[in-house]
Amino acid sequence: MDYGFDFSFLSGFWPDLLKGTWLSIKMSALSLVLGFLVGVALAVARTEGGNFLKKIAAAFVDLIRNTPLVVQTFWLFFGLAAIQIRVPAFYAAIVALTINTSAYTCEIVRAGIDSIHKGQKEAAACLSLSKGQILGYIVLPQAVEKMYPALISQFVLMMLATSIMSQISAQELTAIGYQIQSETFRGFEVYLVIAVIYLFLSWLLRLVMNLCHDLAFPRKKRMNESSKK
């Protein structure tokens, strides 16, 4: 083995790598926020909606969870283009990631809603709270708090899945890495750097999510701190 490792050539590609990293961050942030909101709405539809709404939400979740993300993305980008509906790669990626995130978020939040004891709802109803108030003030906050660790793991997976969007020419981090590798033929060094950047982004996302948790659920933070004493 006479391969000589050399990372010096990457100094001329840092602007491209930073641009690709920024696009990956934008795609992740937009799709995770939108996916979370849609997922919560779907979870409410599956648990509190009428029979028709429950069936529609369940069918959507089953369809998305049982088909690959790359196929959903190709359908949005290439399939719609075949019928003269052209969606730019960035927006097709956002829509595909949002749809995929919402289906998995729905199931996580639904499990949290189901874990809330019905006695709490009955007690709230006795206090004349409306169905919307019970959902917004009592059920959903507890459901999201309980399932927050699972949501973090799912969101990290979704952030890493942005690499799939290189398949529709979205110039995110993996696509930039492929371009650099095709120009320099230094695949080992290029993808090692790409992996380190994804590792940093995963750590950064977990850090931001944990900070959001402490801000949204200060009671849980105080309980954890008191249990350590």
N, C-alpha and C positions, 0 to 999 in steps of 0.2 A: 504494500500500500504506500504509494508515494504522493498521495493527495496533500497539498499544502493549504492549510486554512488561511483565508485572507478576508478580512472584513473592511479593509481600507476603501474598497470601491464603493461601499455603501454611503460614504460621506457626500457623494454627489447626488444621492437619491433621497436624502432626508426630507426635502420639501414634498416630494411625491408621497413618501410614507406618512408624513404628518397630514397631508390632505386626505389620504385614504383612511387614516385613523379617525379624523374628524367626521368624515362621512359615515363611518361605522357607528360612531357615537350618536350622530343625529338620527340615523335610522333606528338605532336601539331605543333612544329616548322617546321618539315620537310613537313608535309601534308599541312600546311597553305601556305608556300612559293611555293611549287609545285602546289598546287591547285589554288593559285592566278595567277601564270604564265599561266597555262592551261586555266583558266577561262577567262583571258584577250584575249588569242588567240581565244577562242571560241566566245567571244563577237565580236571580229574583223571579224571573219568568218560570224557571223550572220548579221552584219551590212554592211560589205564592200565586202564580198565574192560573188561569182557567185551563181546562183540559186541552183545548185547541192550542193555546199558547205553549203549554208544556210539551206537547208533541212536536211543534215546530222547533222549539229550542233544542229538544233532545235530538231531533233529526239533524239539525245543523251541527251540533257538537259531535255526533257519531260520524257524520260525513267528514268533518275536518280532522278528527283524531285518527281516523282509519285510512287516510290518504297521505302520501308523503308531501312535505312542505315544498319540495322542488317541483312536484307535479302541479300543485296549486299555483305556484309562481309562474310556471310555464303557461298554464291555462290563462292566467291574467295577462301575461305579456305577449305570448305568441298566439294564443287562442283568440283573444279579442281582436288582435291585429288582423286575423284572417277574415273577420267580418267588418273590417274597416273602422274598428274602434281602437285607436292607437293610444296607449298609455305610456308615458315616459318611464324609463327603467327605475328611476328613484321612487316615483309614486306607486308603480306596480309593486316594488319591494315593500314599501310602507303598508300598502293594503294587504299584501299576502302575509306579512309578519303580524299585522294587527288581527287579521282573521284567525290565524293559527294561535296566537297568544290568547285571544278571547276564549277559544274553545277549551284550552287547558285551564285558564283562570276560572272559567265557569265551574268546572268540576271541583276545583280546589275550594272555591268560596261556597259552593253548594254543600260540600262536606262540612264546612264550618257552620253554615246555617242550620243544617240538620242536627248539629251537636248542641244547639241551644235548647235548654229544657223548656218544654211547652208551658211550664208553670210561670215562667217569667213573662211570656206573652199574655197569659191569662191575668196575671197580676196587673200588667200594664193596661189591659183592656178594662179592668175594674176601676182604674184611675181615669177612665174616659179618654185615653189616648187613642187616636185614630190608627188605622192599619199602617198608614204611611209613617206616622210618628214612631210606632213600635218598631217598624223596620229600620228607620233611619237613626233612631236614638238608642235602641237596645240590641236588635238582632245583628245588623250589619257590622257595627263597630266590634262586637265580641267575635263575630265570625272571622273577620279579617285579622284581628289580633291573634286568634287561635291558630290560623293557618298561615301566619306571616312567614315562618321559616320555609314552608313549602313553596310559597310565592317567590321568595328570594331565589331558591334553587331553580325554579321554572324560568324566572326572568334571566338568570345567568345563562341557562341553556339557550334561551331565545336570542340573547345578545351574541352568543357564539354562532348561532344559526344565520346571522347576517352574512357570514362567509359564503353561504349558498347563493346570495344575490350576485356574486361575480358571474354566475352562469347566464345572467340576462344583461351583462355588460355594465352593471352598476359599478362605478369605480371606487369600491370600498377597499378595505385593507388587503384582503386576499387577492383581489384583482390586481392591485398595484404590485403585490409580491410576485404574481405570475408574470407581469410585464417586465419587472426587473430581472427575474430569472431567465426570461427568454432573450434578454439583451446581453446578459453577462455569463450565462450558463454556470452560475454559482448557486445552485439550488439549495445546497446544505446550509450555507451561511444565510441566504435570503429567508428561507422558511424557519430557521432557528430564531432570527430576529422577529419575524412575524409571530411566532409562537410566544415569544417573550412579551410582545406588545399585547396579545390577547390575554396573557396571564395577568398583566398589569390592569387591563380593562376589567377583567373579572373581579380582581381585588377591589378596584375602584367602585364598581357597581355594588358589591357587597357592602362596602363602607358607606356609600350614599344611602342604600336601603336600610342599614342599621341606624344611621342618623335619623332618617325619616321615622323609623320605628320608635326611637326615643322621644321624638317630638310629638308623634301622634298618640303614643301610649306611655305617658310618663309614669302611670301607676305600676305597669309591669317592670319598668326600669327600677323604681324604688323597691319593689318586692325582690328583684334579683340582687340588688345591693344589700338589702337587709339580711337575705339568706346567707350571704357570704361572711357576715360578721359573726 
